[in-house]
Amino acid sequence: MVAKAAKVKTATSRTALDRPRYVSNAGFTLFELLVVVAIAAIAIAIVGPVVGPGTRSGLTTTVRDLGAALREARNVAIATNRVVVVEIDAASGTLRYVGIAGPVVRRLGAAVSLTAPGGGAAIATSRLWFSPDGSATGMTIAIVRGADRMVVDVESLTGRIRVAL
């Protein structure tokens, strides 16, 4: 009978090249990523017009900018202790006044409708005075875009500026 030789395992050092290479399946293929991007684009195209900004958000920005410009003009009148005259031109949609650093012109970017205090008829161009004590000549300014309408109201005695969104 012939005896079989036993295989002896010896400890040998392994190099990086000798180690087995493992293939990882943890990533995404390019095709899978393209499918996800296509689905996201379709969802945005469907949901975007429903949720996205419309003309009303642009109108809101215009009204807030107008309110900020009027507050700035009032603050200039108080800070410089002089009367500041703000001219609002409904035809061109601009607001002008002389600030601390010189003339300031703001474009309102929407159709503007001006009414005198007490809700009178619409007027084309109007001037609003801010006194050094903060008071003002009253005015209601309506910003109109399409069917949307927002109002900025300047109180006559206090000069307080209210934006109705």
C-alpha beads as a LAMMPS data file, in Angstrom:
LAMMPS data file: protein, C-alpha beads

165 atoms
164 bonds

1 atom types
1 bond types

-500.0 500.0 xlo xhi
-500.0 500.0 ylo yhi
-500.0 500.0 zlo zhi

Masses

1 110.0

Atoms # bond

1 1 1 0.000 0.000 0.000
2 1 1 1.224 3.279 -0.917
3 1 1 0.833 6.039 1.568
4 1 1 -0.451 9.293 0.294
5 1 1 1.588 12.270 1.154
6 1 1 -0.237 14.799 3.224
7 1 1 -0.411 18.307 1.948
8 1 1 1.121 20.685 4.352
9 1 1 -0.147 24.242 4.475
10 1 1 2.478 26.784 5.195
11 1 1 2.013 30.411 6.060
12 1 1 3.236 32.597 3.264
13 1 1 3.004 36.319 2.872
14 1 1 0.647 37.526 0.214
15 1 1 1.227 40.625 -1.831
16 1 1 -1.448 42.999 -3.087
17 1 1 -1.311 41.335 -6.466
18 1 1 -1.955 37.910 -4.991
19 1 1 -5.091 38.979 -3.110
20 1 1 -8.388 38.100 -4.711
21 1 1 -10.148 40.978 -6.376
22 1 1 -13.711 41.564 -5.272
23 1 1 -16.145 43.058 -7.713
24 1 1 -18.455 45.520 -5.992
25 1 1 -22.036 45.888 -7.136
26 1 1 -22.728 48.822 -4.803
27 1 1 -22.891 51.578 -7.497
28 1 1 -25.421 52.563 -10.133
29 1 1 -25.050 52.086 -13.842
30 1 1 -25.198 55.015 -16.219
31 1 1 -28.479 53.740 -17.601
32 1 1 -30.074 53.677 -14.141
33 1 1 -28.951 57.252 -13.476
34 1 1 -30.351 58.436 -16.815
35 1 1 -33.711 56.814 -16.049
36 1 1 -33.880 58.590 -12.667
37 1 1 -33.006 61.953 -14.247
38 1 1 -35.674 61.429 -16.943
39 1 1 -38.334 60.602 -14.336
40 1 1 -37.361 63.670 -12.290
41 1 1 -37.565 65.900 -15.390
42 1 1 -41.035 64.592 -16.225
43 1 1 -42.211 65.148 -12.636
44 1 1 -40.883 68.718 -12.621
45 1 1 -42.535 69.429 -15.979
46 1 1 -45.885 68.243 -14.645
47 1 1 -45.744 69.724 -11.139
48 1 1 -43.702 72.864 -11.916
49 1 1 -46.461 75.035 -13.411
50 1 1 -48.812 74.128 -10.567
51 1 1 -46.396 74.907 -7.729
52 1 1 -43.819 77.174 -9.394
53 1 1 -43.686 80.942 -9.298
54 1 1 -46.240 82.695 -11.407
55 1 1 -46.983 86.328 -12.043
56 1 1 -48.170 86.779 -8.484
57 1 1 -44.728 86.161 -6.968
58 1 1 -43.233 88.723 -9.376
59 1 1 -45.978 91.122 -8.358
60 1 1 -45.235 90.460 -4.685
61 1 1 -41.576 91.305 -5.290
62 1 1 -42.528 94.536 -7.058
63 1 1 -44.831 95.611 -4.221
64 1 1 -42.220 94.813 -1.568
65 1 1 -39.581 96.750 -3.522
66 1 1 -41.931 99.727 -3.780
67 1 1 -42.641 99.610 -0.041
68 1 1 -38.901 99.406 0.701
69 1 1 -38.173 102.378 -1.589
70 1 1 -40.857 104.468 0.113
71 1 1 -39.535 103.533 3.569
72 1 1 -36.047 104.478 2.426
73 1 1 -37.285 107.877 1.214
74 1 1 -39.045 108.440 4.549
75 1 1 -35.866 107.508 6.442
76 1 1 -33.865 109.947 4.289
77 1 1 -36.317 112.730 5.195
78 1 1 -35.936 111.977 8.910
79 1 1 -32.137 111.526 8.765
80 1 1 -31.411 114.672 6.755
81 1 1 -34.100 116.790 8.451
82 1 1 -35.496 117.924 5.110
83 1 1 -38.536 117.259 2.971
84 1 1 -38.098 114.428 0.467
85 1 1 -40.363 114.453 -2.564
86 1 1 -41.087 111.094 -4.178
87 1 1 -42.437 111.225 -7.714
88 1 1 -44.276 108.173 -8.993
89 1 1 -44.956 108.025 -12.720
90 1 1 -47.669 105.507 -13.553
91 1 1 -47.045 105.722 -17.302
92 1 1 -43.365 104.730 -17.129
93 1 1 -43.668 102.670 -13.944
94 1 1 -40.874 104.538 -12.157
95 1 1 -40.318 106.021 -8.725
96 1 1 -37.866 108.930 -8.245
97 1 1 -36.557 110.853 -5.253
98 1 1 -33.363 112.530 -4.108
99 1 1 -31.584 110.400 -1.540
100 1 1 -28.560 111.114 0.632
101 1 1 -26.135 110.131 -2.144
102 1 1 -28.094 111.778 -4.961
103 1 1 -31.054 110.994 -7.206
104 1 1 -32.638 107.557 -6.865
105 1 1 -34.694 106.017 -9.677
106 1 1 -36.470 102.683 -9.206
107 1 1 -38.242 100.804 -11.971
108 1 1 -41.405 99.140 -10.676
109 1 1 -41.707 96.562 -13.445
110 1 1 -45.507 96.394 -13.485
111 1 1 -48.495 98.494 -14.392
112 1 1 -49.052 101.082 -11.668
113 1 1 -52.329 102.707 -10.741
114 1 1 -52.298 105.755 -8.432
115 1 1 -55.207 107.092 -6.417
116 1 1 -55.352 110.192 -4.269
117 1 1 -56.134 109.994 -0.533
118 1 1 -59.775 109.237 0.052
119 1 1 -60.012 106.853 -2.928
120 1 1 -60.318 109.404 -5.733
121 1 1 -59.953 108.738 -9.424
122 1 1 -56.789 107.245 -10.884
123 1 1 -54.042 109.731 -11.739
124 1 1 -51.023 109.414 -14.085
125 1 1 -48.233 111.048 -12.068
126 1 1 -48.168 111.946 -8.434
127 1 1 -45.811 113.349 -5.851
128 1 1 -45.575 112.164 -2.301
129 1 1 -43.884 114.337 0.338
130 1 1 -42.143 112.938 3.396
131 1 1 -41.570 115.551 6.110
132 1 1 -38.589 115.597 8.502
133 1 1 -40.910 114.440 11.302
134 1 1 -41.801 111.300 9.305
135 1 1 -45.287 112.369 8.268
136 1 1 -46.333 112.267 4.624
137 1 1 -48.991 113.246 2.181
138 1 1 -51.223 110.214 1.956
139 1 1 -51.499 108.038 -1.102
140 1 1 -52.691 104.637 -2.179
141 1 1 -50.614 102.949 -4.850
142 1 1 -52.044 99.911 -6.600
143 1 1 -49.710 97.635 -8.521
144 1 1 -51.590 95.669 -11.168
145 1 1 -50.435 92.763 -13.291
146 1 1 -53.118 90.954 -15.230
147 1 1 -55.986 90.136 -12.875
148 1 1 -53.761 90.437 -9.773
149 1 1 -53.753 93.660 -7.768
150 1 1 -51.729 94.581 -4.674
151 1 1 -51.762 97.818 -2.721
152 1 1 -49.199 99.997 -0.963
153 1 1 -50.810 102.546 1.330
154 1 1 -48.993 105.591 2.758
155 1 1 -50.794 107.119 5.758
156 1 1 -50.900 110.900 5.733
157 1 1 -50.297 111.766 9.391
158 1 1 -47.795 109.135 10.427
159 1 1 -46.097 108.371 7.115
160 1 1 -46.548 104.694 7.875
161 1 1 -46.232 102.501 4.815
162 1 1 -48.417 99.401 4.657
163 1 1 -48.055 96.733 2.013
164 1 1 -51.175 94.635 1.419
165 1 1 -50.186 91.365 -0.237

Bonds

1 1 1 2
2 1 2 3
3 1 3 4
4 1 4 5
5 1 5 6
6 1 6 7
7 1 7 8
8 1 8 9
9 1 9 10
10 1 10 11
11 1 11 12
12 1 12 13
13 1 13 14
14 1 14 15
15 1 15 16
16 1 16 17
17 1 17 18
18 1 18 19
19 1 19 20
20 1 20 21
21 1 21 22
22 1 22 23
23 1 23 24
24 1 24 25
25 1 25 26
26 1 26 27
27 1 27 28
28 1 28 29
29 1 29 30
30 1 30 31
31 1 31 32
32 1 32 33
33 1 33 34
34 1 34 35
35 1 35 36
36 1 36 37
37 1 37 38
38 1 38 39
39 1 39 40
40 1 40 41
41 1 41 42
42 1 42 43
43 1 43 44
44 1 44 45
45 1 45 46
46 1 46 47
47 1 47 48
48 1 48 49
49 1 49 50
50 1 50 51
51 1 51 52
52 1 52 53
53 1 53 54
54 1 54 55
55 1 55 56
56 1 56 57
57 1 57 58
58 1 58 59
59 1 59 60
60 1 60 61
61 1 61 62
62 1 62 63
63 1 63 64
64 1 64 65
65 1 65 66
66 1 66 67
67 1 67 68
68 1 68 69
69 1 69 70
70 1 70 71
71 1 71 72
72 1 72 73
73 1 73 74
74 1 74 75
75 1 75 76
76 1 76 77
77 1 77 78
78 1 78 79
79 1 79 80
80 1 80 81
81 1 81 82
82 1 82 83
83 1 83 84
84 1 84 85
85 1 85 86
86 1 86 87
87 1 87 88
88 1 88 89
89 1 89 90
90 1 90 91
91 1 91 92
92 1 92 93
93 1 93 94
94 1 94 95
95 1 95 96
96 1 96 97
97 1 97 98
98 1 98 99
99 1 99 100
100 1 100 101
101 1 101 102
102 1 102 103
103 1 103 104
104 1 104 105
105 1 105 106
106 1 106 107
107 1 107 108
108 1 108 109
109 1 109 110
110 1 110 111
111 1 111 112
112 1 112 113
113 1 113 114
114 1 114 115
115 1 115 116
116 1 116 117
117 1 117 118
118 1 118 119
119 1 119 120
120 1 120 121
121 1 121 122
122 1 122 123
123 1 123 124
124 1 124 125
125 1 125 126
126 1 126 127
127 1 127 128
128 1 128 129
129 1 129 130
130 1 130 131
131 1 131 132
132 1 132 133
133 1 133 134
134 1 134 135
135 1 135 136
136 1 136 137
137 1 137 138
138 1 138 139
139 1 139 140
140 1 140 141
141 1 141 142
142 1 142 143
143 1 143 144
144 1 144 145
145 1 145 146
146 1 146 147
147 1 147 148
148 1 148 149
149 1 149 150
150 1 150 151
151 1 151 152
152 1 152 153
153 1 153 154
154 1 154 155
155 1 155 156
156 1 156 157
157 1 157 158
158 1 158 159
159 1 159 160
160 1 160 161
161 1 161 162
162 1 162 163
163 1 163 164
164 1 164 165
